[in-house]
Amino acid sequence: MIDYGFRIAIDNLDYNKIKAGEEITVEFPSQTVIFLKRNESIPDELKLSIKMPYTEQIIKYIVPTFKVWEHDPLFSEEVKNIEQEVDEMAKMIIDPEMYRRGLEEGIEKGIEKGIEKGIEKVKRIQPHTKCGFLFRKVKRSFSFYIEYKKH
């Protein structure tokens, strides 16, 4: 609440009219904090004490609250119903078991693609070199791995 008010106060300053050495007065706007969700512990006013540096002066910053449910009881019920609907939708969208399986399958496919790309690169190695000989052995091992994963 203080950040919002401070930003408005600073935006309303006309810096072109400030003279050197002049004291600047920052005027906070009248504010009200609006609460949509019913909560009996919300006070009628939010109170903040601000201790200023150097002078040790304490400034009281008090902002009234507006509790929507006190003025429109149906609105509070609508907010609660929307929250419940969003919770239900999130549970349908994010099934932890489905997420875990999808992650595992994605990792598996990524590994297979990486192996296939590696094999394609190594295919360009001349078969009569030491690298070519090693490649044939590695290729045979990875082929077994890929076949194993398919079944």
Buried (B, 14 or more C-beta within 10 A) or exposed (E): BEEEBEEEBEEEEEEEEEEEEEEEEEEBEEBEBEBEEBEEEBEEEBEEEEEEEEEEEEEEBEBEBEBBBEEEEEEBEEBEEEEEEEEEEEEEEEEEEEEEEEEEEEEEEEEBEEBEEBBEEBEEBEEEEEEEEEBEEBBEEBEEEBEEEEE
